[in-house]
Amino acid sequence: MQHLVVVCHPKRQSCVQSIAKAYADALRAEGHTVAVRDLYRAGFDPAVGEAELTGRTPTPIRKEQRFIAEAGAIALFFPVWWGYMPAMMKGYADRVFARGFAYDVGADDMTPPLSGKKALVFSSSGADMAFLRRSKQWQAMHLLLDDHFLSLCGIDMLDHVHFASITPDV
């Protein structure tokens, strides 16, 4: 199976980067094909441009969409900043999972063109899980990312694995 790993962390030697690498290596060891997209190393531009709002998809975004189209499974790796994914990952979601590619709106409902794909999310934070739950950050992120964003695209969410209490020196 073709897997897509999308990793978003500015530090090359971060815990998030290490987890993404271990995941990709394990998939390859099992005979899977893996494409890794490191948003920071690729210089991904998270800002939606005016042309995109008129339906013109820039070449770099079409390239990212091809990675998604070819993948049977997608794994997202990122730190949690202010209760959600970093702006770079959110920009990736906004630009790459665009209308006409990842969803479309019909007269009565939305059409999920990415049906049949699977997703895993791996996140980390400095906060412990008790704080994330007490502050409702965990519930908000789960609702927006796992239940809303991925499901509207037709992607089946398999699991959201969170690594809590990760300090900068880890």
C-alpha positions as CSV (number, residue, x, y, z in Angstrom):
1,M,0.0,0.0,0.0
2,Q,1.1,3.6,-0.7
3,H,1.4,5.7,2.5
4,L,1.8,9.4,2.8
5,V,3.5,10.9,5.8
6,V,3.1,14.6,6.3
7,V,5.4,16.0,9.0
8,C,5.3,19.5,10.4
9,H,8.0,20.6,12.8
10,P,10.7,23.3,12.4
11,K,13.3,21.4,14.3
12,R,15.0,18.6,12.3
13,Q,15.8,16.7,15.5
14,S,12.4,17.1,17.2
15,C,10.4,14.3,18.9
16,V,7.7,14.8,16.1
17,Q,10.4,14.3,13.4
18,S,11.7,11.2,15.2
19,I,8.2,9.6,15.6
20,A,7.5,10.3,11.9
21,K,10.8,8.7,10.8
22,A,10.2,5.6,13.0
23,Y,6.7,5.3,11.6
24,A,7.9,5.5,8.0
25,D,10.8,3.1,8.6
26,A,8.4,0.6,10.1
27,L,6.0,0.8,7.1
28,R,8.9,0.3,4.7
29,A,10.1,-2.7,6.8
30,E,6.7,-4.2,6.2
31,G,7.0,-3.8,2.4
32,H,4.9,-0.6,2.1
33,T,5.7,2.3,-0.2
34,V,6.1,5.6,1.8
35,A,6.2,9.2,0.6
36,V,7.3,11.6,3.2
37,R,6.4,15.3,2.9
38,D,8.3,17.4,5.4
39,L,6.6,20.8,5.2
40,Y,9.4,22.9,6.7
41,R,12.2,21.2,4.6
42,A,10.0,21.5,1.5
43,G,9.5,25.2,2.1
44,F,5.7,24.8,1.9
45,D,3.9,28.1,1.7
46,P,0.8,27.8,3.9
47,A,-0.9,31.1,2.7
48,V,-3.8,30.7,0.4
49,G,-3.4,33.0,-2.6
50,E,-6.1,35.0,-4.4
51,A,-5.8,32.8,-7.5
52,E,-6.7,29.7,-5.5
53,L,-10.0,31.3,-4.4
54,T,-11.0,31.5,-8.1
55,G,-10.3,27.9,-8.7
56,R,-6.8,28.0,-10.1
57,T,-4.6,25.4,-8.3
58,P,-0.9,26.3,-8.3
59,T,1.5,23.6,-9.5
60,P,3.1,23.0,-6.0
61,I,-0.4,22.3,-4.6
62,R,-1.3,20.0,-7.5
63,K,1.9,18.1,-6.7
64,E,0.8,17.7,-3.0
65,Q,-2.6,16.6,-4.1
66,R,-1.1,13.9,-6.3
67,F,0.7,12.5,-3.2
68,I,-2.7,12.3,-1.5
69,A,-4.5,10.8,-4.5
70,E,-1.9,8.1,-4.8
71,A,-1.9,7.2,-1.0
72,G,-4.2,4.7,0.5
73,A,-3.3,5.9,4.0
74,I,-2.2,9.4,5.2
75,A,-0.5,10.1,8.5
76,L,-0.1,13.6,9.9
77,F,2.6,14.4,12.5
78,F,2.7,17.8,14.3
79,P,3.1,19.5,17.7
80,V,0.1,21.0,19.3
81,W,0.5,24.8,19.6
82,W,-2.3,26.8,21.3
83,G,-4.6,23.7,21.3
84,Y,-4.4,22.9,17.6
85,M,-2.0,22.1,14.7
86,P,0.6,24.7,13.8
87,A,-0.2,27.3,11.1
88,M,2.0,25.4,8.6
89,M,-0.1,22.3,8.9
90,K,-3.3,24.2,8.9
91,G,-2.2,26.0,5.7
92,Y,-1.4,22.6,4.2
93,A,-5.0,21.5,5.1
94,D,-6.5,24.7,3.7
95,R,-4.5,24.7,0.4
96,V,-4.1,21.0,-0.4
97,F,-7.5,19.6,0.8
98,A,-9.2,22.2,-1.4
99,R,-12.7,22.3,-2.8
100,G,-12.9,20.2,-6.0
101,F,-10.2,17.9,-4.8
102,A,-10.9,16.8,-1.2
103,Y,-14.6,17.9,-1.0
104,D,-17.3,19.3,-3.2
105,V,-20.6,20.9,-2.3
106,G,-23.7,19.8,-4.2
107,A,-27.2,21.0,-4.0
108,D,-28.1,19.0,-0.9
109,D,-24.9,17.7,0.5
110,M,-21.1,17.5,0.3
111,T,-19.4,14.9,-1.9
112,P,-16.3,13.3,-0.2
113,P,-14.0,12.4,-3.1
114,L,-11.3,10.9,-0.9
115,S,-13.6,8.1,0.4
116,G,-11.8,4.9,1.1
117,K,-8.5,6.5,2.3
118,K,-7.4,6.0,5.9
119,A,-5.8,8.5,8.3
120,L,-3.7,8.5,11.4
121,V,-2.8,11.6,13.4
122,F,0.3,11.8,15.6
123,S,0.6,14.9,17.8
124,S,2.7,16.0,20.7
125,S,2.4,18.7,23.3
126,G,4.2,20.0,26.4
127,A,0.9,19.8,28.4
128,D,-0.2,16.6,30.0
129,M,-3.5,14.9,28.9
130,A,-5.3,15.9,32.1
131,F,-4.7,19.5,31.3
132,L,-5.7,19.1,27.6
133,R,-8.9,17.4,28.7
134,R,-9.7,19.9,31.5
135,S,-9.1,22.9,29.2
136,K,-11.2,21.2,26.5
137,Q,-8.3,21.6,24.0
138,W,-8.3,17.8,23.4
139,Q,-12.1,17.7,22.7
140,A,-11.8,20.8,20.4
141,M,-8.9,19.4,18.4
142,H,-10.6,16.0,18.1
143,L,-13.9,17.6,16.9
144,L,-12.2,19.9,14.4
145,L,-9.5,17.6,13.0
146,D,-10.6,14.0,13.5
147,D,-14.4,14.3,13.3
148,H,-14.9,17.3,11.0
149,F,-12.0,17.9,8.6
150,L,-11.0,14.4,7.7
151,S,-14.6,13.0,7.7
152,L,-15.9,15.7,5.4
153,C,-13.2,14.6,2.9
154,G,-14.4,11.0,3.2
155,I,-11.2,9.9,5.0
156,D,-11.7,7.2,7.7
157,M,-9.9,8.3,10.9
158,L,-8.2,5.2,12.4
159,D,-6.6,6.8,15.4
160,H,-5.2,10.0,16.9
161,V,-2.1,9.1,19.0
162,H,-0.9,11.9,21.2
163,F,2.4,12.2,23.0
164,A,1.9,14.4,26.1
165,S,4.3,16.2,28.4
166,I,7.0,16.5,25.7
167,T,9.5,19.1,26.8
168,P,11.8,21.0,24.4
169,D,14.8,18.9,25.4
170,V,13.2,15.5,24.5
